[in-house]
Amino acid sequence: MRALVIDKGCLCNSIFHYPVNMVFFTTPELLEIGDLPLVSPNEKPTRVEALKYYRRAAEHYELELRCLSWWFAWRQRRELYCAHEDRERGSG
């Protein structure tokens, strides 16, 4: 089974819209995914560092991404979930 990441904006869209000079209130270790270290020269990582880290994590784990996509329906069929894309609004 593989993960599919769906976002109507860019990867990590909510972090992308944080203030440009924002600094997280937590340590890098608490933002890490899996075994990938989030290396920061600061005690607390910045928005830019987090964006770079999560993009690198998506590449490392070879995630299938559907960014800039709008989805209008989710249906469950047995153990599977089916999604239907709105191709007029999304990148299609």
PyMOL Python script that loads the backbone (N, CA, C, O; Angstrom):
from pymol import cmd

cmd.read_pdbstr("""\
ATOM      1  N   MET A   1       0.846  -1.170   0.000  1.00  0.00           N
ATOM      2  CA  MET A   1       0.000   0.000   0.000  1.00  0.00           C
ATOM      3  C   MET A   1       0.897   1.240   0.000  1.00  0.00           C
ATOM      4  O   MET A   1       1.913   1.281   0.693  1.00  0.00           O
ATOM      5  N   ARG A   2       0.513   2.242  -0.779  1.00  0.00           N
ATOM      6  CA  ARG A   2       1.264   3.491  -0.860  1.00  0.00           C
ATOM      7  C   ARG A   2       0.373   4.654  -0.447  1.00  0.00           C
ATOM      8  O   ARG A   2      -0.842   4.624  -0.642  1.00  0.00           O
ATOM      9  N   ALA A   3       0.987   5.661   0.116  1.00  0.00           N
ATOM     10  CA  ALA A   3       0.247   6.859   0.524  1.00  0.00           C
ATOM     11  C   ALA A   3       0.088   7.805  -0.656  1.00  0.00           C
ATOM     12  O   ALA A   3       0.955   7.881  -1.526  1.00  0.00           O
ATOM     13  N   LEU A   4      -1.011   8.511  -0.676  1.00  0.00           N
ATOM     14  CA  LEU A   4      -1.272   9.557  -1.664  1.00  0.00           C
ATOM     15  C   LEU A   4      -1.531  10.838  -0.887  1.00  0.00           C
ATOM     16  O   LEU A   4      -2.442  10.889  -0.061  1.00  0.00           O
ATOM     17  N   VAL A   5      -0.743  11.867  -1.143  1.00  0.00           N
ATOM     18  CA  VAL A   5      -0.890  13.153  -0.472  1.00  0.00           C
ATOM     19  C   VAL A   5      -1.662  14.075  -1.407  1.00  0.00           C
ATOM     20  O   VAL A   5      -1.234  14.336  -2.531  1.00  0.00           O
ATOM     21  N   ILE A   6      -2.805  14.564  -0.931  1.00  0.00           N
ATOM     22  CA  ILE A   6      -3.659  15.443  -1.736  1.00  0.00           C
ATOM     23  C   ILE A   6      -3.736  16.798  -1.047  1.00  0.00           C
ATOM     24  O   ILE A   6      -4.002  16.877   0.152  1.00  0.00           O
ATOM     25  N   ASP A   7      -3.504  17.859  -1.807  1.00  0.00           N
ATOM     26  CA  ASP A   7      -3.590  19.200  -1.250  1.00  0.00           C
ATOM     27  C   ASP A   7      -4.103  20.134  -2.325  1.00  0.00           C
ATOM     28  O   ASP A   7      -3.674  20.052  -3.477  1.00  0.00           O
ATOM     29  N   LYS A   8      -5.021  21.027  -1.962  1.00  0.00           N
ATOM     30  CA  LYS A   8      -5.535  21.961  -2.960  1.00  0.00           C
ATOM     31  C   LYS A   8      -4.533  23.072  -3.259  1.00  0.00           C
ATOM     32  O   LYS A   8      -4.699  23.822  -4.221  1.00  0.00           O
ATOM     33  N   GLY A   9      -3.498  23.174  -2.437  1.00  0.00           N
ATOM     34  CA  GLY A   9      -2.434  24.134  -2.668  1.00  0.00           C
ATOM     35  C   GLY A   9      -1.127  23.402  -2.902  1.00  0.00           C
ATOM     36  O   GLY A   9      -1.114  22.266  -3.378  1.00  0.00           O
ATOM     37  N   CYS A  10      -0.032  24.057  -2.565  1.00  0.00           N
ATOM     38  CA  CYS A  10       1.280  23.429  -2.709  1.00  0.00           C
ATOM     39  C   CYS A  10       1.511  22.456  -1.545  1.00  0.00           C
ATOM     40  O   CYS A  10       0.734  22.428  -0.590  1.00  0.00           O
ATOM     41  N   LEU A  11       2.568  21.672  -1.629  1.00  0.00           N
ATOM     42  CA  LEU A  11       2.921  20.774  -0.540  1.00  0.00           C
ATOM     43  C   LEU A  11       3.137  21.605   0.719  1.00  0.00           C
ATOM     44  O   LEU A  11       3.836  22.618   0.689  1.00  0.00           O
ATOM     45  N   CYS A  12       2.537  21.176   1.824  1.00  0.00           N
ATOM     46  CA  CYS A  12       2.600  21.917   3.101  1.00  0.00           C
ATOM     47  C   CYS A  12       2.014  23.319   2.942  1.00  0.00           C
ATOM     48  O   CYS A  12       2.586  24.302   3.412  1.00  0.00           O
ATOM     49  N   ASN A  13       0.881  23.392   2.284  1.00  0.00           N
ATOM     50  CA  ASN A  13       0.247  24.668   1.972  1.00  0.00           C
ATOM     51  C   ASN A  13       0.004  25.535   3.203  1.00  0.00           C
ATOM     52  O   ASN A  13       0.191  26.750   3.143  1.00  0.00           O
ATOM     53  N   SER A  14      -0.405  24.937   4.309  1.00  0.00           N
ATOM     54  CA  SER A  14      -0.674  25.754   5.499  1.00  0.00           C
ATOM     55  C   SER A  14       0.619  26.387   6.018  1.00  0.00           C
ATOM     56  O   SER A  14       0.611  27.554   6.412  1.00  0.00           O
ATOM     57  N   ILE A  15       1.728  25.644   6.028  1.00  0.00           N
ATOM     58  CA  ILE A  15       3.006  26.215   6.464  1.00  0.00           C
ATOM     59  C   ILE A  15       3.473  27.278   5.477  1.00  0.00           C
ATOM     60  O   ILE A  15       4.050  28.288   5.879  1.00  0.00           O
ATOM     61  N   PHE A  16       3.228  27.058   4.198  1.00  0.00           N
ATOM     62  CA  PHE A  16       3.597  28.029   3.159  1.00  0.00           C
ATOM     63  C   PHE A  16       2.965  29.390   3.430  1.00  0.00           C
ATOM     64  O   PHE A  16       3.565  30.424   3.136  1.00  0.00           O
ATOM     65  N   HIS A  17       1.751  29.393   3.992  1.00  0.00           N
ATOM     66  CA  HIS A  17       1.033  30.648   4.242  1.00  0.00           C
ATOM     67  C   HIS A  17       1.316  31.257   5.616  1.00  0.00           C
ATOM     68  O   HIS A  17       0.751  32.298   5.952  1.00  0.00           O
ATOM     69  N   TYR A  18       2.178  30.627   6.414  1.00  0.00           N
ATOM     70  CA  TYR A  18       2.597  31.237   7.681  1.00  0.00           C
ATOM     71  C   TYR A  18       3.388  32.503   7.366  1.00  0.00           C
ATOM     72  O   TYR A  18       3.878  32.655   6.247  1.00  0.00           O
ATOM     73  N   PRO A  19       3.523  33.409   8.321  1.00  0.00           N
ATOM     74  CA  PRO A  19       4.354  34.601   8.091  1.00  0.00           C
ATOM     75  C   PRO A  19       5.785  34.207   7.686  1.00  0.00           C
ATOM     76  O   PRO A  19       6.335  33.231   8.197  1.00  0.00           O
ATOM     77  N   VAL A  20       6.360  34.954   6.790  1.00  0.00           N
ATOM     78  CA  VAL A  20       7.647  34.614   6.192  1.00  0.00           C
ATOM     79  C   VAL A  20       8.747  34.404   7.240  1.00  0.00           C
ATOM     80  O   VAL A  20       9.547  33.479   7.100  1.00  0.00           O
ATOM     81  N   ASN A  21       8.805  35.215   8.253  1.00  0.00           N
ATOM     82  CA  ASN A  21       9.872  35.119   9.254  1.00  0.00           C
ATOM     83  C   ASN A  21       9.455  34.337  10.492  1.00  0.00           C
ATOM     84  O   ASN A  21      10.066  34.483  11.551  1.00  0.00           O
ATOM     85  N   MET A  22       8.431  33.517  10.373  1.00  0.00           N
ATOM     86  CA  MET A  22       7.922  32.780  11.519  1.00  0.00           C
ATOM     87  C   MET A  22       8.932  31.751  12.024  1.00  0.00           C
ATOM     88  O   MET A  22       9.655  31.135  11.242  1.00  0.00           O
ATOM     89  N   VAL A  23       8.967  31.578  13.340  1.00  0.00           N
ATOM     90  CA  VAL A  23       9.791  30.564  13.985  1.00  0.00           C
ATOM     91  C   VAL A  23       8.849  29.658  14.763  1.00  0.00           C
ATOM     92  O   VAL A  23       7.953  30.142  15.455  1.00  0.00           O
ATOM     93  N   PHE A  24       9.042  28.350  14.656  1.00  0.00           N
ATOM     94  CA  PHE A  24       8.206  27.402  15.388  1.00  0.00           C
ATOM     95  C   PHE A  24       8.488  27.508  16.883  1.00  0.00           C
ATOM     96  O   PHE A  24       9.584  27.895  17.287  1.00  0.00           O
ATOM     97  N   PHE A  25       7.508  27.166  17.693  1.00  0.00           N
ATOM     98  CA  PHE A  25       7.662  27.198  19.145  1.00  0.00           C
ATOM     99  C   PHE A  25       8.208  25.883  19.684  1.00  0.00           C
ATOM    100  O   PHE A  25       8.353  25.731  20.897  1.00  0.00           O
ATOM    101  N   THR A  26       8.506  24.952  18.827  1.00  0.00           N
ATOM    102  CA  THR A  26       8.961  23.629  19.242  1.00  0.00           C
ATOM    103  C   THR A  26      10.360  23.346  18.711  1.00  0.00           C
ATOM    104  O   THR A  26      10.890  24.112  17.906  1.00  0.00           O
ATOM    105  N   THR A  27      10.941  22.276  19.150  1.00  0.00           N
ATOM    106  CA  THR A  27      12.282  21.903  18.704  1.00  0.00           C
ATOM    107  C   THR A  27      12.212  21.139  17.385  1.00  0.00           C
ATOM    108  O   THR A  27      11.161  20.599  17.042  1.00  0.00           O
ATOM    109  N   PRO A  28      13.309  21.086  16.648  1.00  0.00           N
ATOM    110  CA  PRO A  28      13.324  20.349  15.379  1.00  0.00           C
ATOM    111  C   PRO A  28      12.919  18.883  15.536  1.00  0.00           C
ATOM    112  O   PRO A  28      12.245  18.331  14.667  1.00  0.00           O
ATOM    113  N   GLU A  29      13.324  18.252  16.635  1.00  0.00           N
ATOM    114  CA  GLU A  29      13.044  16.827  16.834  1.00  0.00           C
ATOM    115  C   GLU A  29      11.545  16.530  16.842  1.00  0.00           C
ATOM    116  O   GLU A  29      11.125  15.463  16.395  1.00  0.00           O
ATOM    117  N   LEU A  30      10.743  17.455  17.341  1.00  0.00           N
ATOM    118  CA  LEU A  30       9.299  17.220  17.409  1.00  0.00           C
ATOM    119  C   LEU A  30       8.590  17.451  16.070  1.00  0.00           C
ATOM    120  O   LEU A  30       7.411  17.126  15.931  1.00  0.00           O
ATOM    121  N   LEU A  31       9.291  18.004  15.099  1.00  0.00           N
ATOM    122  CA  LEU A  31       8.723  18.212  13.761  1.00  0.00           C
ATOM    123  C   LEU A  31       9.185  17.149  12.771  1.00  0.00           C
ATOM    124  O   LEU A  31       8.734  17.129  11.625  1.00  0.00           O
ATOM    125  N   GLU A  32      10.079  16.268  13.206  1.00  0.00           N
ATOM    126  CA  GLU A  32      10.665  15.277  12.311  1.00  0.00           C
ATOM    127  C   GLU A  32       9.681  14.186  11.916  1.00  0.00           C
ATOM    128  O   GLU A  32       8.754  13.860  12.657  1.00  0.00           O
ATOM    129  N   ILE A  33       9.908  13.629  10.729  1.00  0.00           N
ATOM    130  CA  ILE A  33       9.115  12.518  10.210  1.00  0.00           C
ATOM    131  C   ILE A  33      10.050  11.325  10.051  1.00  0.00           C
ATOM    132  O   ILE A  33      11.103  11.427   9.422  1.00  0.00           O
ATOM    133  N   GLY A  34       9.654  10.199  10.627  1.00  0.00           N
ATOM    134  CA  GLY A  34      10.449   8.982  10.483  1.00  0.00           C
ATOM    135  C   GLY A  34      11.856   9.153  11.008  1.00  0.00           C
ATOM    136  O   GLY A  34      12.072   9.688  12.096  1.00  0.00           O
ATOM    137  N   ASP A  35      12.816   8.687  10.216  1.00  0.00           N
ATOM    138  CA  ASP A  35      14.217   8.732  10.635  1.00  0.00           C
ATOM    139  C   ASP A  35      14.992   9.875   9.987  1.00  0.00           C
ATOM    140  O   ASP A  35      16.223   9.871   9.998  1.00  0.00           O
ATOM    141  N   LEU A  36      14.285  10.852   9.425  1.00  0.00           N
ATOM    142  CA  LEU A  36      14.957  11.985   8.777  1.00  0.00           C
ATOM    143  C   LEU A  36      15.141  13.127   9.765  1.00  0.00           C
ATOM    144  O   LEU A  36      14.154  13.672  10.259  1.00  0.00           O
ATOM    145  N   PRO A  37      16.372  13.499  10.063  1.00  0.00           N
ATOM    146  CA  PRO A  37      16.591  14.592  11.007  1.00  0.00           C
ATOM    147  C   PRO A  37      16.292  15.948  10.370  1.00  0.00           C
ATOM    148  O   PRO A  37      16.634  16.184   9.211  1.00  0.00           O
ATOM    149  N   LEU A  38      15.664  16.818  11.117  1.00  0.00           N
ATOM    150  CA  LEU A  38      15.460  18.202  10.692  1.00  0.00           C
ATOM    151  C   LEU A  38      16.611  18.998  11.303  1.00  0.00           C
ATOM    152  O   LEU A  38      16.610  19.292  12.498  1.00  0.00           O
ATOM    153  N   VAL A  39      17.574  19.335  10.483  1.00  0.00           N
ATOM    154  CA  VAL A  39      18.773  20.029  10.952  1.00  0.00           C
ATOM    155  C   VAL A  39      18.542  21.532  10.848  1.00  0.00           C
ATOM    156  O   VAL A  39      18.200  22.058   9.789  1.00  0.00           O
ATOM    157  N   SER A  40      18.742  22.210  11.983  1.00  0.00           N
ATOM    158  CA  SER A  40      18.584  23.656  12.022  1.00  0.00           C
ATOM    159  C   SER A  40      19.724  24.249  12.834  1.00  0.00           C
ATOM    160  O   SER A  40      20.073  23.708  13.883  1.00  0.00           O
ATOM    161  N   PRO A  41      20.314  25.352  12.373  1.00  0.00           N
ATOM    162  CA  PRO A  41      21.375  25.993  13.164  1.00  0.00           C
ATOM    163  C   PRO A  41      20.807  26.715  14.387  1.00  0.00           C
ATOM    164  O   PRO A  41      21.551  27.145  15.268  1.00  0.00           O
ATOM    165  N   ASN A  42      19.488  26.840  14.425  1.00  0.00           N
ATOM    166  CA  ASN A  42      18.824  27.549  15.514  1.00  0.00           C
ATOM    167  C   ASN A  42      18.211  26.561  16.500  1.00  0.00           C
ATOM    168  O   ASN A  42      18.037  25.382  16.191  1.00  0.00           O
ATOM    169  N   GLU A  43      17.891  27.055  17.680  1.00  0.00           N
ATOM    170  CA  GLU A  43      17.237  26.213  18.681  1.00  0.00           C
ATOM    171  C   GLU A  43      15.851  25.781  18.204  1.00  0.00           C
ATOM    172  O   GLU A  43      15.405  24.669  18.489  1.00  0.00           O
ATOM    173  N   LYS A  44      15.177  26.671  17.476  1.00  0.00           N
ATOM    174  CA  LYS A  44      13.843  26.378  16.952  1.00  0.00           C
ATOM    175  C   LYS A  44      13.853  26.646  15.446  1.00  0.00           C
ATOM    176  O   LYS A  44      14.382  27.665  15.003  1.00  0.00           O
ATOM    177  N   PRO A  45      13.273  25.738  14.659  1.00  0.00           N
ATOM    178  CA  PRO A  45      13.320  25.885  13.196  1.00  0.00           C
ATOM    179  C   PRO A  45      12.410  27.006  12.682  1.00  0.00           C
ATOM    180  O   PRO A  45      11.431  27.386  13.324  1.00  0.00           O
ATOM    181  N   THR A  46      12.766  27.511  11.518  1.00  0.00           N
ATOM    182  CA  THR A  46      11.981  28.564  10.864  1.00  0.00           C
ATOM    183  C   THR A  46      11.012  27.953   9.852  1.00  0.00           C
ATOM    184  O   THR A  46      11.084  26.767   9.531  1.00  0.00           O
ATOM    185  N   ARG A  47      10.129  28.777   9.375  1.00  0.00           N
ATOM    186  CA  ARG A  47       9.165  28.367   8.343  1.00  0.00           C
ATOM    187  C   ARG A  47       9.899  27.836   7.106  1.00  0.00           C
ATOM    188  O   ARG A  47       9.539  26.784   6.577  1.00  0.00           O
ATOM    189  N   VAL A  48      10.920  28.554   6.649  1.00  0.00           N
ATOM    190  CA  VAL A  48      11.672  28.158   5.451  1.00  0.00           C
ATOM    191  C   VAL A  48      12.349  26.807   5.667  1.00  0.00           C
ATOM    192  O   VAL A  48      12.323  25.951   4.783  1.00  0.00           O
ATOM    193  N   GLU A  49      12.952  26.614   6.832  1.00  0.00           N
ATOM    194  CA  GLU A  49      13.598  25.334   7.126  1.00  0.00           C
ATOM    195  C   GLU A  49      12.589  24.192   7.123  1.00  0.00           C
ATOM    196  O   GLU A  49      12.882  23.106   6.623  1.00  0.00           O
ATOM    197  N   ALA A  50      11.411  24.430   7.676  1.00  0.00           N
ATOM    198  CA  ALA A  50      10.374  23.386   7.703  1.00  0.00           C
ATOM    199  C   ALA A  50       9.899  23.055   6.294  1.00  0.00           C
ATOM    200  O   ALA A  50       9.732  21.881   5.963  1.00  0.00           O
ATOM    201  N   LEU A  51       9.681  24.058   5.466  1.00  0.00           N
ATOM    202  CA  LEU A  51       9.244  23.808   4.086  1.00  0.00           C
ATOM    203  C   LEU A  51      10.274  22.978   3.331  1.00  0.00           C
ATOM    204  O   LEU A  51       9.914  22.019   2.649  1.00  0.00           O
ATOM    205  N   LYS A  52      11.540  23.334   3.445  1.00  0.00           N
ATOM    206  CA  LYS A  52      12.593  22.568   2.777  1.00  0.00           C
ATOM    207  C   LYS A  52      12.637  21.132   3.302  1.00  0.00           C
ATOM    208  O   LYS A  52      12.782  20.182   2.532  1.00  0.00           O
ATOM    209  N   TYR A  53      12.511  20.991   4.611  1.00  0.00           N
ATOM    210  CA  TYR A  53      12.551  19.663   5.234  1.00  0.00           C
ATOM    211  C   TYR A  53      11.408  18.778   4.736  1.00  0.00           C
ATOM    212  O   TYR A  53      11.639  17.629   4.360  1.00  0.00           O
ATOM    213  N   TYR A  54      10.181  19.299   4.731  1.00  0.00           N
ATOM    214  CA  TYR A  54       9.036  18.474   4.333  1.00  0.00           C
ATOM    215  C   TYR A  54       9.076  18.143   2.842  1.00  0.00           C
ATOM    216  O   TYR A  54       8.626  17.069   2.442  1.00  0.00           O
ATOM    217  N   ARG A  55       9.601  19.036   2.020  1.00  0.00           N
ATOM    218  CA  ARG A  55       9.784  18.704   0.597  1.00  0.00           C
ATOM    219  C   ARG A  55      10.811  17.587   0.442  1.00  0.00           C
ATOM    220  O   ARG A  55      10.629  16.668  -0.357  1.00  0.00           O
ATOM    221  N   ARG A  56      11.886  17.677   1.210  1.00  0.00           N
ATOM    222  CA  ARG A  56      12.919  16.638   1.175  1.00  0.00           C
ATOM    223  C   ARG A  56      12.356  15.306   1.684  1.00  0.00           C
ATOM    224  O   ARG A  56      12.675  14.250   1.136  1.00  0.00           O
ATOM    225  N   ALA A  57      11.531  15.349   2.719  1.00  0.00           N
ATOM    226  CA  ALA A  57      10.919  14.128   3.250  1.00  0.00           C
ATOM    227  C   ALA A  57      10.009  13.487   2.206  1.00  0.00           C
ATOM    228  O   ALA A  57      10.006  12.264   2.062  1.00  0.00           O
ATOM    229  N   ALA A  58       9.238  14.293   1.476  1.00  0.00           N
ATOM    230  CA  ALA A  58       8.359  13.754   0.433  1.00  0.00           C
ATOM    231  C   ALA A  58       9.174  13.067  -0.654  1.00  0.00           C
ATOM    232  O   ALA A  58       8.778  12.016  -1.158  1.00  0.00           O
ATOM    233  N   GLU A  59      10.305  13.651  -1.018  1.00  0.00           N
ATOM    234  CA  GLU A  59      11.183  13.027  -2.015  1.00  0.00           C
ATOM    235  C   GLU A  59      11.809  11.747  -1.462  1.00  0.00           C
ATOM    236  O   GLU A  59      11.848  10.726  -2.148  1.00  0.00           O
ATOM    237  N   HIS A  60      12.295  11.804  -0.227  1.00  0.00           N
ATOM    238  CA  HIS A  60      12.955  10.648   0.386  1.00  0.00           C
ATOM    239  C   HIS A  60      12.010   9.446   0.458  1.00  0.00           C
ATOM    240  O   HIS A  60      12.398   8.325   0.129  1.00  0.00           O
ATOM    241  N   TYR A  61      10.785   9.682   0.883  1.00  0.00           N
ATOM    242  CA  TYR A  61       9.817   8.591   1.027  1.00  0.00           C
ATOM    243  C   TYR A  61       9.054   8.303  -0.274  1.00  0.00           C
ATOM    244  O   TYR A  61       8.154   7.463  -0.305  1.00  0.00           O
ATOM    245  N   GLU A  62       9.430   9.014  -1.347  1.00  0.00           N
ATOM    246  CA  GLU A  62       8.829   8.821  -2.676  1.00  0.00           C
ATOM    247  C   GLU A  62       7.300   8.864  -2.606  1.00  0.00           C
ATOM    248  O   GLU A  62       6.615   7.991  -3.138  1.00  0.00           O
ATOM    249  N   LEU A  63       6.786   9.896  -1.939  1.00  0.00           N
ATOM    250  CA  LEU A  63       5.347  10.043  -1.808  1.00  0.00           C
ATOM    251  C   LEU A  63       4.728  10.455  -3.132  1.00  0.00           C
ATOM    252  O   LEU A  63       5.301  11.242  -3.886  1.00  0.00           O
ATOM    253  N   GLU A  64       3.563   9.916  -3.399  1.00  0.00           N
ATOM    254  CA  GLU A  64       2.808  10.344  -4.575  1.00  0.00           C
ATOM    255  C   GLU A  64       2.023  11.584  -4.171  1.00  0.00           C
ATOM    256  O   GLU A  64       1.219  11.541  -3.241  1.00  0.00           O
ATOM    257  N   LEU A  65       2.259  12.690  -4.873  1.00  0.00           N
ATOM    258  CA  LEU A  65       1.654  13.973  -4.523  1.00  0.00           C
ATOM    259  C   LEU A  65       0.632  14.395  -5.566  1.00  0.00           C
ATOM    260  O   LEU A  65       0.844  14.219  -6.765  1.00  0.00           O
ATOM    261  N   ARG A  66      -0.464  14.948  -5.103  1.00  0.00           N
ATOM    262  CA  ARG A  66      -1.461  15.581  -5.969  1.00  0.00           C
ATOM    263  C   ARG A  66      -1.693  16.974  -5.404  1.00  0.00           C
ATOM    264  O   ARG A  66      -2.623  17.210  -4.633  1.00  0.00           O
ATOM    265  N   CYS A  67      -0.815  17.894  -5.812  1.00  0.00           N
ATOM    266  CA  CYS A  67      -0.919  19.269  -5.337  1.00  0.00           C
ATOM    267  C   CYS A  67      -1.726  20.091  -6.330  1.00  0.00           C
ATOM    268  O   CYS A  67      -1.849  19.734  -7.501  1.00  0.00           O
ATOM    269  N   LEU A  68      -2.271  21.193  -5.843  1.00  0.00           N
ATOM    270  CA  LEU A  68      -3.105  22.088  -6.651  1.00  0.00           C
ATOM    271  C   LEU A  68      -4.294  21.331  -7.231  1.00  0.00           C
ATOM    272  O   LEU A  68      -4.688  21.564  -8.374  1.00  0.00           O
ATOM    273  N   SER A  69      -4.861  20.429  -6.441  1.00  0.00           N
ATOM    274  CA  SER A  69      -5.986  19.609  -6.889  1.00  0.00           C
ATOM    275  C   SER A  69      -7.195  19.857  -5.994  1.00  0.00           C
ATOM    276  O   SER A  69      -7.057  20.010  -4.780  1.00  0.00           O
ATOM    277  N   TRP A  70      -8.348  19.895  -6.583  1.00  0.00           N
ATOM    278  CA  TRP A  70      -9.608  20.038  -5.850  1.00  0.00           C
ATOM    279  C   TRP A  70     -10.350  18.717  -5.940  1.00  0.00           C
ATOM    280  O   TRP A  70     -10.492  18.155  -7.026  1.00  0.00           O
ATOM    281  N   TRP A  71     -10.817  18.225  -4.819  1.00  0.00           N
ATOM    282  CA  TRP A  71     -11.520  16.948  -4.762  1.00  0.00           C
ATOM    283  C   TRP A  71     -12.905  17.195  -4.203  1.00  0.00           C
ATOM    284  O   TRP A  71     -13.053  17.878  -3.189  1.00  0.00           O
ATOM    285  N   PHE A  72     -13.919  16.650  -4.849  1.00  0.00           N
ATOM    286  CA  PHE A  72     -15.276  16.961  -4.431  1.00  0.00           C
ATOM    287  C   PHE A  72     -16.045  15.783  -3.870  1.00  0.00           C
ATOM    288  O   PHE A  72     -17.134  15.980  -3.331  1.00  0.00           O
ATOM    289  N   ALA A  73     -15.538  14.582  -3.969  1.00  0.00           N
ATOM    290  CA  ALA A  73     -16.300  13.442  -3.450  1.00  0.00           C
ATOM    291  C   ALA A  73     -15.360  12.345  -2.972  1.00  0.00           C
ATOM    292  O   ALA A  73     -14.365  12.023  -3.621  1.00  0.00           O
ATOM    293  N   TRP A  74     -15.701  11.786  -1.828  1.00  0.00           N
ATOM    294  CA  TRP A  74     -14.979  10.629  -1.286  1.00  0.00           C
ATOM    295  C   TRP A  74     -15.994   9.538  -1.056  1.00  0.00           C
ATOM    296  O   TRP A  74     -17.036   9.775  -0.445  1.00  0.00           O
ATOM    297  N   ARG A  75     -15.707   8.347  -1.536  1.00  0.00           N
ATOM    298  CA  ARG A  75     -16.597   7.210  -1.322  1.00  0.00           C
ATOM    299  C   ARG A  75     -15.775   6.022  -0.856  1.00  0.00           C
ATOM    300  O   ARG A  75     -14.665   5.788  -1.334  1.00  0.00           O
ATOM    301  N   GLN A  76     -16.334   5.284   0.077  1.00  0.00           N
ATOM    302  CA  GLN A  76     -15.645   4.086   0.540  1.00  0.00           C
ATOM    303  C   GLN A  76     -16.252   2.870  -0.149  1.00  0.00           C
ATOM    304  O   GLN A  76     -17.470   2.691  -0.168  1.00  0.00           O
ATOM    305  N   ARG A  77     -15.383   2.042  -0.711  1.00  0.00           N
ATOM    306  CA  ARG A  77     -15.782   0.779  -1.327  1.00  0.00           C
ATOM    307  C   ARG A  77     -14.959  -0.317  -0.680  1.00  0.00           C
ATOM    308  O   ARG A  77     -13.768  -0.467  -0.950  1.00  0.00           O
ATOM    309  N   ARG A  78     -15.610  -1.072   0.169  1.00  0.00           N
ATOM    310  CA  ARG A  78     -14.931  -2.096   0.977  1.00  0.00           C
ATOM    311  C   ARG A  78     -13.803  -1.445   1.756  1.00  0.00           C
ATOM    312  O   ARG A  78     -14.061  -0.540   2.549  1.00  0.00           O
ATOM    313  N   GLU A  79     -12.547  -1.875   1.559  1.00  0.00           N
ATOM    314  CA  GLU A  79     -11.442  -1.268   2.295  1.00  0.00           C
ATOM    315  C   GLU A  79     -10.806  -0.096   1.553  1.00  0.00           C
ATOM    316  O   GLU A  79      -9.854   0.502   2.055  1.00  0.00           O
ATOM    317  N   LEU A  80     -11.307   0.241   0.379  1.00  0.00           N
ATOM    318  CA  LEU A  80     -10.711   1.299  -0.426  1.00  0.00           C
ATOM    319  C   LEU A  80     -11.524   2.577  -0.351  1.00  0.00           C
ATOM    320  O   LEU A  80     -12.746   2.541  -0.207  1.00  0.00           O
ATOM    321  N   TYR A  81     -10.842   3.700  -0.450  1.00  0.00           N
ATOM    322  CA  TYR A  81     -11.508   4.993  -0.563  1.00  0.00           C
ATOM    323  C   TYR A  81     -11.307   5.499  -1.984  1.00  0.00           C
ATOM    324  O   TYR A  81     -10.193   5.467  -2.508  1.00  0.00           O
ATOM    325  N   CYS A  82     -12.362   5.955  -2.595  1.00  0.00           N
ATOM    326  CA  CYS A  82     -12.293   6.466  -3.960  1.00  0.00           C
ATOM    327  C   CYS A  82     -12.525   7.972  -3.932  1.00  0.00           C
ATOM    328  O   CYS A  82     -13.436   8.450  -3.256  1.00  0.00           O
ATOM    329  N   ALA A  83     -11.714   8.708  -4.655  1.00  0.00           N
ATOM    330  CA  ALA A  83     -11.839  10.157  -4.719  1.00  0.00           C
ATOM    331  C   ALA A  83     -12.141  10.563  -6.151  1.00  0.00           C
ATOM    332  O   ALA A  83     -11.707   9.919  -7.106  1.00  0.00           O
ATOM    333  N   HIS A  84     -12.889  11.638  -6.275  1.00  0.00           N
ATOM    334  CA  HIS A  84     -13.232  12.167  -7.596  1.00  0.00           C
ATOM    335  C   HIS A  84     -12.741  13.604  -7.674  1.00  0.00           C
ATOM    336  O   HIS A  84     -13.108  14.446  -6.855  1.00  0.00           O
ATOM    337  N   GLU A  85     -11.911  13.869  -8.668  1.00  0.00           N
ATOM    338  CA  GLU A  85     -11.285  15.175  -8.812  1.00  0.00           C
ATOM    339  C   GLU A  85     -12.164  16.109  -9.621  1.00  0.00           C
ATOM    340  O   GLU A  85     -12.797  15.703 -10.595  1.00  0.00           O
ATOM    341  N   ASP A  86     -12.193  17.369  -9.202  1.00  0.00           N
ATOM    342  CA  ASP A  86     -12.891  18.424  -9.942  1.00  0.00           C
ATOM    343  C   ASP A  86     -11.884  19.003 -10.926  1.00  0.00           C
ATOM    344  O   ASP A  86     -11.137  19.916 -10.576  1.00  0.00           O
ATOM    345  N   ARG A  87     -11.851  18.489 -12.145  1.00  0.00           N
ATOM    346  CA  ARG A  87     -10.829  18.887 -13.118  1.00  0.00           C
ATOM    347  C   ARG A  87     -10.984  20.313 -13.613  1.00  0.00           C
ATOM    348  O   ARG A  87     -10.034  20.884 -14.148  1.00  0.00           O
ATOM    349  N   GLU A  88     -12.176  20.908 -13.444  1.00  0.00           N
ATOM    350  CA  GLU A  88     -12.346  22.305 -13.849  1.00  0.00           C
ATOM    351  C   GLU A  88     -11.642  23.257 -12.901  1.00  0.00           C
ATOM    352  O   GLU A  88     -11.182  24.317 -13.326  1.00  0.00           O
ATOM    353  N   ARG A  89     -11.545  22.901 -11.616  1.00  0.00           N
ATOM    354  CA  ARG A  89     -10.913  23.756 -10.620  1.00  0.00           C
ATOM    355  C   ARG A  89      -9.473  23.370 -10.349  1.00  0.00           C
ATOM    356  O   ARG A  89      -8.655  24.237 -10.044  1.00  0.00           O
ATOM    357  N   GLY A  90      -9.140  22.092 -10.453  1.00  0.00           N
ATOM    358  CA  GLY A  90      -7.801  21.606 -10.118  1.00  0.00           C
ATOM    359  C   GLY A  90      -6.860  21.703 -11.282  1.00  0.00           C
ATOM    360  O   GLY A  90      -7.190  22.247 -12.336  1.00  0.00           O
ATOM    361  N   SER A  91      -5.661  21.155 -11.070  1.00  0.00           N
ATOM    362  CA  SER A  91      -4.633  21.181 -12.127  1.00  0.00           C
ATOM    363  C   SER A  91      -4.870  20.097 -13.147  1.00  0.00           C
ATOM    364  O   SER A  91      -4.302  20.124 -14.239  1.00  0.00           O
ATOM    365  N   GLY A  92      -5.733  19.112 -12.783  1.00  0.00           N
ATOM    366  CA  GLY A  92      -6.168  18.045 -13.666  1.00  0.00           C
ATOM    367  C   GLY A  92      -5.118  17.213 -14.212  1.00  0.00           C
ATOM    368  O   GLY A  92      -5.398  16.285 -14.970  1.00  0.00           O
TER     369      GLY A  92
END
""", "prot")
cmd.dss("prot")
cmd.show_as("cartoon", "prot")
cmd.util.cbc("prot")
cmd.orient("prot")
